[in-house]
Amino acid sequence: MLHIGVLQFSLEIPYAETLKDKRAVVKSLKDRLRRSFNVSIAEIDDLENCGVATLGAIVAGSEIAHLNSTMDHLINELNEWRDGTLIDHQLEIISPR
C-alpha cells in the first residue's frame, strides 16, 4: 500500500538581502535535500519575500515507519542548517483507506 509523507516548512534566511540571494540559498538547500533524502521538494509560498522561504517536501513509500524516519531526519537537518532557521513545520502522512 502506498503512503505519502508531506512536510511543509518555513525558513528564515537572515543573510539574503535580495531575491537573487534567497534563490541561491534555497536552490542549494533543495539540491542537498533531494540528494540526501530522495524527496521531491519545491518552494511553495513567500516567493517574493527575500527573508523567508516556504517549501514543501514529499516522499512516498510502502512503510509508514520509514516515511516518519525520513521526515524526522529531514527536520533534524533543517534544524542544523547554518544558512537559516527553521521557523515552522507541519508533517502529515497520507494513507489510503
FENVEN-V316690 format. One record per residue. RES is the residue in one small letter. PHI is phi in radians with two decimals (none if undefined). PSI is psi as a letter, one per 20 degrees, with the letter a starting at -180 (none if undefined). OMEGA is omega in radians with two decimals (999 if undefined). Layout:
BEGIN
<<RES/PHI/PSI/OMEGA> <RES/PHI/PSI/OMEGA>>
END
This chain:
BEGIN
<<m/none/p/-3.10> <l/-1.52/p/3.05> <h/-2.14/q/-3.11> <i/-2.20/p/3.06> <g/-1.73/p/-3.12> <v/-2.12/p/3.09> <l/-2.13/p/3.03> <q/-1.91/p/-3.10> <f/-2.54/q/3.11> <s/-2.09/q/-3.12> <l/-2.18/p/2.98> <e/-1.64/p/-3.12> <i/-2.08/n/-2.98> <p/-1.20/h/-3.06> <y/-1.60/i/3.12> <a/-1.46/o/-3.14> <e/-1.67/i/3.12> <t/-2.33/r/3.07> <l/-1.11/h/3.10> <k/-1.12/g/3.07> <d/-1.05/g/-3.13> <k/-1.06/g/-3.10> <r/-1.07/h/3.12> <a/-1.14/g/3.14> <v/-1.16/g/-3.12> <v/-1.14/g/3.13> <k/-1.07/g/3.11> <s/-1.06/g/3.13> <l/-1.11/g/-3.13> <k/-1.03/g/3.14> <d/-1.07/g/-3.13> <r/-1.14/g/-3.14> <l/-1.16/h/3.08> <r/-1.06/g/-3.13> <r/-1.16/g/-3.03> <s/-1.31/h/-2.98> <f/-2.10/i/3.14> <n/0.93/l/3.12> <v/-1.94/q/2.93> <s/-1.57/p/-3.04> <i/-2.52/q/-3.13> <a/-2.62/q/3.02> <e/-1.38/p/-2.99> <i/-2.08/i/-3.12> <d/-2.73/r/-3.13> <d/1.02/k/-3.06> <l/-1.14/h/-3.09> <e/-1.80/j/3.13> <n/-1.78/o/-3.04> <c/-1.33/i/-3.12> <g/-1.76/i/-3.08> <v/-2.40/q/3.05> <a/-2.29/p/3.06> <t/-2.04/p/-3.07> <l/-2.21/r/3.05> <g/-2.21/p/3.10> <a/-2.17/p/-3.11> <i/-2.22/p/3.01> <v/-2.41/q/-3.14> <a/-2.09/q/3.11> <g/-3.03/r/-3.09> <s/-1.67/i/-3.11> <e/-2.13/p/-3.13> <i/-1.08/h/-3.14> <a/-1.06/g/3.12> <h/-1.16/g/3.11> <l/-1.08/g/3.11> <n/-1.06/g/3.14> <s/-1.10/g/3.13> <t/-1.05/g/-3.12> <m/-1.17/h/3.08> <d/-1.09/g/3.10> <h/-1.13/h/3.12> <l/-1.11/g/3.12> <i/-1.10/g/3.09> <n/-1.07/g/3.10> <e/-1.07/g/3.12> <l/-1.16/h/3.10> <n/-1.14/h/-3.12> <e/-1.67/i/-3.10> <w/-1.09/p/-3.02> <r/-1.52/i/-3.10> <d/-1.61/i/-3.13> <g/-3.01/a/-3.07> <t/-2.23/p/3.04> <l/-1.26/o/-3.09> <i/-1.88/i/3.13> <d/-2.88/q/3.02> <h/-2.71/q/3.10> <q/-2.39/p/-3.12> <l/-2.04/p/3.09> <e/-2.47/p/3.02> <i/-1.89/p/-3.12> <i/-1.82/p/-3.14> <s/-2.25/q/3.08> <p/-1.22/q/-3.13> <r/-1.26/none/999>>
END
